[in-house]
Amino acid sequence: MTFKSILAASVLSFAVAGAAVAGSPVSDEVKAQATAALTAQGYEVRSVQMEDGMIEAYAIKDGKAFEVYLDADMNIVEVKN
């Protein structure tokens, strides 16, 4: 393999890995709804995105970080810490 082909393969593998980890962006309206729903339950929302068909929020509550998954009606489906 040449240096260029190794470099190209490395760049491609990082790009694919980054895409697999990152969630999809959501509209400002969905961000606002999710933030309002979680704030009402005591969370401090840091970010909101789509992940595996659900709304995923990274939030802080009682000094601990959580991944909170919401359905389209803004109901909490799952909480991971």
C-alpha positions as CSV (number, residue, x, y, z in Angstrom):
1,M,0.0,0.0,0.0
2,T,1.1,3.5,-0.7
3,F,1.1,6.3,1.8
4,K,-1.8,8.0,0.0
5,S,-4.0,4.8,0.1
6,I,-3.2,4.3,3.8
7,L,-4.0,7.9,4.5
8,A,-7.3,7.7,2.5
9,A,-8.3,4.6,4.3
10,S,-7.6,6.1,7.7
11,V,-9.6,9.3,6.9
12,L,-12.5,7.2,5.6
13,S,-12.6,5.0,8.7
14,F,-12.7,8.0,11.1
15,A,-15.4,9.6,9.0
16,V,-17.6,6.5,9.1
17,A,-16.9,6.0,12.8
18,G,-17.9,9.6,13.6
19,A,-21.1,9.3,11.6
20,A,-22.1,6.1,13.5
21,V,-21.5,7.8,16.9
22,A,-23.1,11.2,16.2
23,G,-26.9,11.5,16.3
24,S,-28.9,13.4,13.7
25,P,-29.8,17.0,14.3
26,V,-33.4,18.0,15.2
27,S,-35.4,21.1,14.5
28,D,-35.4,24.1,16.9
29,E,-39.0,23.3,17.7
30,V,-38.2,19.7,18.8
31,K,-35.3,21.0,20.8
32,A,-37.5,23.5,22.6
33,Q,-40.2,20.9,23.3
34,A,-37.7,18.4,24.6
35,T,-36.0,21.0,26.7
36,A,-39.3,22.2,28.2
37,A,-40.4,18.7,29.0
38,L,-37.1,17.8,30.7
39,T,-36.7,21.1,32.5
40,A,-40.2,20.6,34.0
41,Q,-38.8,17.3,35.5
42,G,-35.7,18.8,37.0
43,Y,-33.2,18.2,34.2
44,E,-30.7,20.8,32.8
45,V,-30.5,20.0,29.1
46,R,-27.1,20.3,27.3
47,S,-28.0,18.9,23.9
48,V,-30.8,17.3,21.9
49,Q,-30.5,15.1,18.8
50,M,-32.2,12.1,17.1
51,E,-30.8,8.7,17.9
52,D,-32.2,5.4,16.7
53,G,-35.6,6.9,15.9
54,M,-36.0,8.6,19.3
55,I,-35.2,12.0,20.7
56,E,-32.0,11.8,22.7
57,A,-31.1,14.5,25.2
58,Y,-27.9,14.8,27.2
59,A,-28.9,16.4,30.5
60,I,-27.8,17.0,34.1
61,K,-29.9,16.2,37.2
62,D,-28.8,16.3,40.8
63,G,-25.2,16.8,39.6
64,K,-25.2,13.6,37.5
65,A,-25.1,13.3,33.7
66,F,-27.8,11.4,31.9
67,E,-28.8,10.3,28.4
68,V,-32.6,10.7,28.3
69,Y,-34.6,9.2,25.4
70,L,-38.0,10.6,24.6
71,D,-40.7,9.5,22.2
72,A,-42.5,11.9,19.7
73,D,-45.0,12.9,22.5
74,M,-42.0,14.0,24.7
75,N,-42.6,11.1,27.2
76,I,-39.4,9.7,28.7
77,V,-38.8,6.2,27.4
78,E,-35.4,5.4,28.8
79,V,-32.8,7.1,31.0
80,K,-29.1,6.0,31.0
81,N,-26.3,7.4,33.2
